[in-house]
Amino acid sequence: MKCTKSKADILMILSAIAVILAAIDFVFKIDFLKLAGTQWILIAIVFGIYGLYASERKAA
């Protein structure tokens, strides 16, 4: 049995990781890749929207 993740699942996981990085930046003031916490939130939103689009496209 092959364990594969769909493109939508990977994008949603990346979105969650970006939110976690934003939270770490807000709390501990650690810049990852020299991006601010608000920029990580924007990246999370983009990944989340694209993940939802990919999952809806797969369902149709």
BAFIMI-517438 format. One record per residue: residue number from 1; chain; x, y, z of N, C-alpha, C, O in turn. Coordinates in Angstrom, 2 decimals. Layout:
residues N
<node i="NUM" ch="A" n_c1="X" n_c2="Y" n_c3="Z" ca_c1="X" ca_c2="Y" ca_c3="Z" c_c1="X" c_c2="Y" c_c3="Z" o_c1="X" o_c2="Y" o_c3="Z"/>
...
END
This chain:
residues 60
<node i="1" ch="A" n_c1="0.84" n_c2="-1.18" n_c3="0.00" ca_c1="0.00" ca_c2="0.00" ca_c3="0.00" c_c1="0.88" c_c2="1.23" c_c3="0.00" o_c1="1.75" o_c2="1.39" o_c3="0.86"/>
<node i="2" ch="A" n_c1="0.65" n_c2="2.10" n_c3="-0.96" ca_c1="1.47" ca_c2="3.29" ca_c3="-1.12" c_c1="0.84" c_c2="4.45" c_c3="-0.38" o_c1="-0.35" o_c2="4.73" o_c3="-0.55"/>
<node i="3" ch="A" n_c1="1.62" n_c2="5.14" n_c3="0.44" ca_c1="1.12" ca_c2="6.27" ca_c3="1.22" c_c1="1.50" c_c2="7.56" c_c3="0.50" o_c1="2.65" o_c2="7.99" o_c3="0.56"/>
<node i="4" ch="A" n_c1="0.55" n_c2="8.17" n_c3="-0.17" ca_c1="0.82" ca_c2="9.41" ca_c3="-0.87" c_c1="-0.14" c_c2="10.49" c_c3="-0.39" o_c1="-1.29" o_c2="10.22" o_c3="-0.05"/>
<node i="5" ch="A" n_c1="0.35" n_c2="11.70" n_c3="-0.37" ca_c1="-0.47" ca_c2="12.84" ca_c3="0.00" c_c1="-0.86" c_c2="13.56" c_c3="-1.29" o_c1="-0.07" o_c2="13.67" o_c3="-2.22"/>
<node i="6" ch="A" n_c1="-2.08" n_c2="14.04" n_c3="-1.31" ca_c1="-2.49" ca_c2="14.80" ca_c3="-2.48" c_c1="-1.90" c_c2="16.20" c_c3="-2.39" o_c1="-1.44" o_c2="16.63" o_c3="-1.34"/>
<node i="7" ch="A" n_c1="-1.94" n_c2="16.89" n_c3="-3.49" ca_c1="-1.42" ca_c2="18.24" ca_c3="-3.56" c_c1="-2.15" c_c2="19.15" c_c3="-2.57" o_c1="-1.52" o_c2="20.01" o_c3="-1.95"/>
<node i="8" ch="A" n_c1="-3.45" n_c2="18.97" n_c3="-2.44" ca_c1="-4.24" ca_c2="19.80" ca_c3="-1.53" c_c1="-3.83" c_c2="19.56" c_c3="-0.08" o_c1="-3.74" o_c2="20.52" o_c3="0.70"/>
<node i="9" ch="A" n_c1="-3.57" n_c2="18.32" n_c3="0.29" ca_c1="-3.16" ca_c2="18.01" ca_c3="1.67" c_c1="-1.80" c_c2="18.64" c_c3="1.98" o_c1="-1.60" o_c2="19.19" o_c3="3.06"/>
<node i="10" ch="A" n_c1="-0.88" n_c2="18.56" n_c3="1.04" ca_c1="0.44" ca_c2="19.15" ca_c3="1.24" c_c1="0.34" c_c2="20.66" c_c3="1.39" o_c1="1.03" o_c2="21.24" o_c3="2.23"/>
<node i="11" ch="A" n_c1="-0.49" n_c2="21.30" n_c3="0.59" ca_c1="-0.65" ca_c2="22.75" ca_c3="0.70" c_c1="-1.28" c_c2="23.14" c_c3="2.03" o_c1="-0.89" o_c2="24.16" o_c3="2.61"/>
<node i="12" ch="A" n_c1="-2.22" n_c2="22.37" n_c3="2.52" ca_c1="-2.83" ca_c2="22.67" ca_c3="3.81" c_c1="-1.83" c_c2="22.46" c_c3="4.95" o_c1="-1.85" o_c2="23.20" o_c3="5.94"/>
<node i="13" ch="A" n_c1="-0.97" n_c2="21.46" n_c3="4.83" ca_c1="0.07" ca_c2="21.25" ca_c3="5.84" c_c1="1.06" c_c2="22.40" c_c3="5.83" o_c1="1.48" o_c2="22.87" o_c3="6.89"/>
<node i="14" ch="A" n_c1="1.44" n_c2="22.87" n_c3="4.64" ca_c1="2.33" ca_c2="24.02" ca_c3="4.54" c_c1="1.69" c_c2="25.27" c_c3="5.13" o_c1="2.37" o_c2="26.09" o_c3="5.75"/>
<node i="15" ch="A" n_c1="0.38" n_c2="25.41" n_c3="4.96" ca_c1="-0.33" ca_c2="26.53" ca_c3="5.54" c_c1="-0.26" c_c2="26.48" c_c3="7.06" o_c1="-0.03" o_c2="27.50" o_c3="7.71"/>
<node i="16" ch="A" n_c1="-0.45" n_c2="25.31" n_c3="7.63" ca_c1="-0.38" ca_c2="25.15" ca_c3="9.09" c_c1="1.04" c_c2="25.42" c_c3="9.61" o_c1="1.20" o_c2="26.02" o_c3="10.67"/>
<node i="17" ch="A" n_c1="2.04" n_c2="24.98" n_c3="8.87" ca_c1="3.42" ca_c2="25.24" ca_c3="9.26" c_c1="3.71" c_c2="26.74" c_c3="9.24" o_c1="4.39" o_c2="27.25" o_c3="10.13"/>
<node i="18" ch="A" n_c1="3.20" n_c2="27.44" n_c3="8.23" ca_c1="3.40" ca_c2="28.88" ca_c3="8.16" c_c1="2.74" c_c2="29.60" c_c3="9.33" o_c1="3.28" o_c2="30.57" o_c3="9.84"/>
<node i="19" ch="A" n_c1="1.57" n_c2="29.13" n_c3="9.76" ca_c1="0.91" ca_c2="29.72" ca_c3="10.94" c_c1="1.74" c_c2="29.47" c_c3="12.19" o_c1="1.87" o_c2="30.36" o_c3="13.03"/>
<node i="20" ch="A" n_c1="2.30" n_c2="28.29" n_c3="12.33" ca_c1="3.15" ca_c2="27.98" ca_c3="13.48" c_c1="4.39" c_c2="28.87" c_c3="13.49" o_c1="4.79" o_c2="29.37" o_c3="14.54"/>
<node i="21" ch="A" n_c1="5.00" n_c2="29.06" n_c3="12.32" ca_c1="6.17" ca_c2="29.95" ca_c3="12.24" c_c1="5.79" c_c2="31.39" c_c3="12.59" o_c1="6.57" o_c2="32.09" o_c3="13.23"/>
<node i="22" ch="A" n_c1="4.61" n_c2="31.83" n_c3="12.18" ca_c1="4.15" ca_c2="33.17" ca_c3="12.54" c_c1="3.96" c_c2="33.29" c_c3="14.04" o_c1="4.33" o_c2="34.31" o_c3="14.63"/>
<node i="23" ch="A" n_c1="3.40" n_c2="32.29" n_c3="14.66" ca_c1="3.19" ca_c2="32.31" ca_c3="16.11" c_c1="4.52" c_c2="32.35" c_c3="16.85" o_c1="4.67" o_c2="33.08" o_c3="17.83"/>
<node i="24" ch="A" n_c1="5.48" n_c2="31.57" n_c3="16.39" ca_c1="6.81" ca_c2="31.58" ca_c3="17.01" c_c1="7.44" c_c2="32.96" c_c3="16.87" o_c1="8.07" o_c2="33.46" o_c3="17.81"/>
<node i="25" ch="A" n_c1="7.29" n_c2="33.57" n_c3="15.70" ca_c1="7.84" ca_c2="34.91" ca_c3="15.49" c_c1="7.17" c_c2="35.93" c_c3="16.39" o_c1="7.85" o_c2="36.80" o_c3="16.95"/>
<node i="26" ch="A" n_c1="5.85" n_c2="35.85" n_c3="16.55" ca_c1="5.14" ca_c2="36.79" ca_c3="17.42" c_c1="5.58" c_c2="36.65" c_c3="18.88" o_c1="5.76" o_c2="37.65" o_c3="19.57"/>
<node i="27" ch="A" n_c1="5.74" n_c2="35.42" n_c3="19.35" ca_c1="6.04" ca_c2="35.19" ca_c3="20.76" c_c1="7.52" c_c2="35.40" c_c3="21.08" o_c1="7.86" o_c2="36.11" o_c3="22.03"/>
<node i="28" ch="A" n_c1="8.40" n_c2="34.79" n_c3="20.28" ca_c1="9.82" ca_c2="34.80" ca_c3="20.59" c_c1="10.64" c_c2="35.79" c_c3="19.78" o_c1="11.84" o_c2="35.93" o_c3="20.02"/>
<node i="29" ch="A" n_c1="10.04" n_c2="36.47" n_c3="18.82" ca_c1="10.73" ca_c2="37.45" ca_c3="17.97" c_c1="11.91" c_c2="36.83" c_c3="17.21" o_c1="12.98" o_c2="37.43" o_c3="17.11"/>
<node i="30" ch="A" n_c1="11.68" n_c2="35.63" n_c3="16.69" ca_c1="12.69" ca_c2="34.94" ca_c3="15.89" c_c1="12.25" c_c2="35.03" c_c3="14.43" o_c1="11.17" o_c2="34.56" o_c3="14.07"/>
<node i="31" ch="A" n_c1="13.08" n_c2="35.63" n_c3="13.60" ca_c1="12.75" ca_c2="35.77" ca_c3="12.18" c_c1="13.23" c_c2="34.54" c_c3="11.41" o_c1="14.41" o_c2="34.20" o_c3="11.43"/>
<node i="32" ch="A" n_c1="12.30" n_c2="33.87" n_c3="10.75" ca_c1="12.63" ca_c2="32.75" ca_c3="9.88" c_c1="12.71" c_c2="33.28" c_c3="8.46" o_c1="11.76" o_c2="33.89" o_c3="7.96"/>
<node i="33" ch="A" n_c1="13.83" n_c2="33.04" n_c3="7.80" ca_c1="14.07" ca_c2="33.51" ca_c3="6.43" c_c1="13.88" c_c2="35.02" c_c3="6.31" o_c1="13.52" o_c2="35.52" o_c3="5.24"/>
<node i="34" ch="A" n_c1="14.13" n_c2="35.74" n_c3="7.39" ca_c1="14.02" ca_c2="37.20" ca_c3="7.45" c_c1="12.63" c_c2="37.70" c_c3="7.07" o_c1="12.50" o_c2="38.77" o_c3="6.47"/>
<node i="35" ch="A" n_c1="11.60" n_c2="36.93" n_c3="7.42" ca_c1="10.22" ca_c2="37.34" ca_c3="7.18" c_c1="9.55" c_c2="37.62" c_c3="8.52" o_c1="9.77" o_c2="36.92" o_c3="9.50"/>
<node i="36" ch="A" n_c1="8.72" n_c2="38.65" n_c3="8.55" ca_c1="7.99" ca_c2="39.00" ca_c3="9.76" c_c1="6.82" c_c2="38.04" c_c3="9.95" o_c1="6.45" o_c2="37.29" o_c3="9.05"/>
<node i="37" ch="A" n_c1="6.24" n_c2="38.07" n_c3="11.15" ca_c1="5.11" ca_c2="37.20" ca_c3="11.46" c_c1="3.91" c_c2="37.47" c_c3="10.57" o_c1="3.20" o_c2="36.54" o_c3="10.19"/>
<node i="38" ch="A" n_c1="3.67" n_c2="38.75" n_c3="10.25" ca_c1="2.53" ca_c2="39.07" ca_c3="9.39" c_c1="2.74" c_c2="38.54" c_c3="7.98" o_c1="1.78" o_c2="38.17" o_c3="7.31"/>
<node i="39" ch="A" n_c1="3.97" n_c2="38.51" n_c3="7.54" ca_c1="4.24" ca_c2="37.94" ca_c3="6.21" c_c1="4.01" c_c2="36.43" c_c3="6.21" o_c1="3.54" o_c2="35.88" o_c3="5.21"/>
<node i="40" ch="A" n_c1="4.32" n_c2="35.77" n_c3="7.32" ca_c1="4.05" ca_c2="34.33" ca_c3="7.42" c_c1="2.55" c_c2="34.07" c_c3="7.41" o_c1="2.10" o_c2="33.07" o_c3="6.84"/>
<node i="41" ch="A" n_c1="1.77" n_c2="34.96" n_c3="8.03" ca_c1="0.32" ca_c2="34.81" ca_c3="8.00" c_c1="-0.19" c_c2="34.94" c_c3="6.56" o_c1="-1.06" o_c2="34.18" o_c3="6.14"/>
<node i="42" ch="A" n_c1="0.34" n_c2="35.89" n_c3="5.82" ca_c1="-0.07" ca_c2="36.05" ca_c3="4.41" c_c1="0.29" c_c2="34.82" c_c3="3.59" o_c1="-0.49" o_c2="34.39" o_c3="2.74"/>
<node i="43" ch="A" n_c1="1.46" n_c2="34.26" n_c3="3.84" ca_c1="1.86" ca_c2="33.03" ca_c3="3.14" c_c1="0.91" c_c2="31.89" c_c3="3.50" o_c1="0.53" o_c2="31.10" o_c3="2.63"/>
<node i="44" ch="A" n_c1="0.53" n_c2="31.80" n_c3="4.77" ca_c1="-0.40" ca_c2="30.75" ca_c3="5.21" c_c1="-1.75" c_c2="30.91" c_c3="4.51" o_c1="-2.36" o_c2="29.92" o_c3="4.11"/>
<node i="45" ch="A" n_c1="-2.22" n_c2="32.15" n_c3="4.38" ca_c1="-3.50" ca_c2="32.40" ca_c3="3.70" c_c1="-3.42" c_c2="31.95" c_c3="2.24" o_c1="-4.35" o_c2="31.31" o_c3="1.74"/>
<node i="46" ch="A" n_c1="-2.34" n_c2="32.29" n_c3="1.57" ca_c1="-2.19" ca_c2="31.90" ca_c3="0.16" c_c1="-2.16" c_c2="30.38" c_c3="0.02" o_c1="-2.84" o_c2="29.83" o_c3="-0.84"/>
<node i="47" ch="A" n_c1="-1.37" n_c2="29.70" n_c3="0.85" ca_c1="-1.32" ca_c2="28.24" ca_c3="0.80" c_c1="-2.69" c_c2="27.63" c_c3="1.11" o_c1="-3.11" o_c2="26.67" o_c3="0.46"/>
<node i="48" ch="A" n_c1="-3.39" n_c2="28.20" n_c3="2.09" ca_c1="-4.71" ca_c2="27.68" ca_c3="2.45" c_c1="-5.72" c_c2="27.83" c_c3="1.33" o_c1="-6.47" o_c2="26.90" o_c3="1.04"/>
<node i="49" ch="A" n_c1="-5.75" n_c2="29.00" n_c3="0.71" ca_c1="-6.69" ca_c2="29.23" ca_c3="-0.39" c_c1="-6.37" c_c2="28.31" c_c3="-1.56" o_c1="-7.27" o_c2="27.72" o_c3="-2.16"/>
<node i="50" ch="A" n_c1="-5.09" n_c2="28.18" n_c3="-1.88" ca_c1="-4.71" ca_c2="27.32" ca_c3="-2.99" c_c1="-5.00" c_c2="25.85" c_c3="-2.66" o_c1="-5.37" o_c2="25.07" o_c3="-3.54"/>
<node i="51" ch="A" n_c1="-4.82" n_c2="25.47" n_c3="-1.38" ca_c1="-5.14" ca_c2="24.10" ca_c3="-0.98" c_c1="-6.62" c_c2="23.81" c_c3="-1.10" o_c1="-7.01" o_c2="22.74" o_c3="-1.57"/>
<node i="52" ch="A" n_c1="-7.47" n_c2="24.77" n_c3="-0.69" ca_c1="-8.91" ca_c2="24.59" ca_c3="-0.85" c_c1="-9.30" c_c2="24.51" c_c3="-2.32" o_c1="-10.15" o_c2="23.70" o_c3="-2.70"/>
<node i="53" ch="A" n_c1="-8.69" n_c2="25.34" n_c3="-3.15" ca_c1="-8.95" ca_c2="25.30" ca_c3="-4.58" c_c1="-8.57" c_c2="23.94" c_c3="-5.18" o_c1="-9.31" o_c2="23.37" o_c3="-5.98"/>
<node i="54" ch="A" n_c1="-7.42" n_c2="23.45" n_c3="-4.77" ca_c1="-6.95" ca_c2="22.16" ca_c3="-5.30" c_c1="-7.88" c_c2="21.02" c_c3="-4.85" o_c1="-8.14" o_c2="20.10" o_c3="-5.62"/>
<node i="55" ch="A" n_c1="-8.36" n_c2="21.09" n_c3="-3.61" ca_c1="-9.25" ca_c2="20.02" ca_c3="-3.14" c_c1="-10.62" c_c2="20.09" c_c3="-3.83" o_c1="-11.22" o_c2="19.05" o_c3="-4.13"/>
<node i="56" ch="A" n_c1="-11.11" n_c2="21.29" n_c3="-4.07" ca_c1="-12.38" ca_c2="21.42" ca_c3="-4.79" c_c1="-12.25" c_c2="20.99" c_c3="-6.24" o_c1="-13.16" o_c2="20.38" o_c3="-6.80"/>
<node i="57" ch="A" n_c1="-11.14" n_c2="21.31" n_c3="-6.84" ca_c1="-10.91" ca_c2="20.91" ca_c3="-8.23" c_c1="-10.80" c_c2="19.40" c_c3="-8.35" o_c1="-11.24" o_c2="18.81" o_c3="-9.34"/>
<node i="58" ch="A" n_c1="-10.20" n_c2="18.77" n_c3="-7.33" ca_c1="-10.07" ca_c2="17.31" ca_c3="-7.33" c_c1="-11.43" c_c2="16.65" c_c3="-7.17" o_c1="-11.69" o_c2="15.60" o_c3="-7.76"/>
<node i="59" ch="A" n_c1="-12.31" n_c2="17.27" n_c3="-6.37" ca_c1="-13.63" ca_c2="16.69" ca_c3="-6.10" c_c1="-14.54" c_c2="16.80" c_c3="-7.33" o_c1="-15.43" o_c2="15.97" o_c3="-7.51"/>
<node i="60" ch="A" n_c1="-14.32" n_c2="17.81" n_c3="-8.14" ca_c1="-15.20" ca_c2="18.02" ca_c3="-9.30" c_c1="-14.85" c_c2="17.14" c_c3="-10.47" o_c1="-15.50" o_c2="17.21" o_c3="-11.51"/>
END
